[in-house]
């Protein structure tokens, strides 16, 4: 689902204008981004949680040349799925997971 599809879904379900739905989506995403920038975690019960994880600097390799490259320390967002969402996704599979095929039962 893309951001525009999310806006469209909110417009349909909430019976609000597309402009208002876009404002709501942008406000939610902006607020979440600002919280992560401040190093705060975000917890949405039943959905999951977002945290910021620090990563140390390290020496990597350029895959093309093999030359050593210094990679600086950084902070990256991390998402941990909530139990309820995990169960919903796991119980909604149409086809069993198979190795090497199309994932369809008629292989």
N, C-alpha and C positions, 0 to 999 in steps of 0.2 A: 504494500500500500504506500502510495506517495503522499506527500503533504497535501496536494490538491485533492486527492481522493478522500483523505481524512476530512478535509473541509467540506467536501460534497456530502459525505456520510453524516456529518453533524448538521448540515443544512436540512437534509431529509428527515433525520430522526428528531431533531429539535424544533423543526418548523420555524427556523429563523432565517434571516437573509444570509446570502453567501458572504457579504461584506462583514456582517457581525460574526459569523462563524470563523472567517479568516482572522479577524481581530482576536477572538478567543484563542485560537490555535497559536497565533504568534505570541500572545501574552504568556501562555503556558510555557512555550518553548524558551522564550526570552528569560522568564523567571527561573526556569530550571538551569539554563546556561549561566546566569549570574550567580546562582547558588553554588554551582560547581566551580566557577572561577574563584569564589571566596573560600573554596575548600570544604564546603558544607556537603553533607550527604542528603540524598532525597529518598524518602521511603514512601511508596504507594502500596498500602496494604492490599494483598491479593494479586498485585501486579509484579512488583519487584522493587529493587533499590539501586540507586546510582551512587557511586562513591568515586573519589579521586585517589588514584594509587601513584605513589612516587616510584620512579625507576632511576637507579644509579647510572652514572656515566660508565661507558665501557668502550673497549676498542673492538670495532667491527672490521669487516673486510668488504671491499668493493667487489661484487661478484664478477664484474667484467675484467678488472685488472688484477685482482687479488691483493691490491695495495691496502695497507692498514688505514682505517679511518676512525677518528675519534668521534664517538656519538655522545652528545652532551646529556646530562641528567634531565629528566622531564617528568611531568605529571600527566597522566592520562585518565580519562573517564573509564569506569568499569561498571557493567550492569550485571546484577545477580537476579535471576528470575525468581519470582515468588512461588510458593508451593501451589497455591490455587491456580495460577496461570499455567504452571508446568503440567498440572493434572488435566486442565482443560485441553491443552494442546496434545498431550499424550493420548487422551481419550477420543480425540477427533480424527484420528487417522483413518482414511478410507481404505488404504491398502497396507499390508504388512511390509516392513522394511526387508528387502532382499539384497543379496550381494550380487553384483553384476547384472542386471536386467533393467527393465524400465520401471520396476517398482509396481507393475500391474500384475494381477493374478493370472492373466492369460499368457504368461511367458512360456 
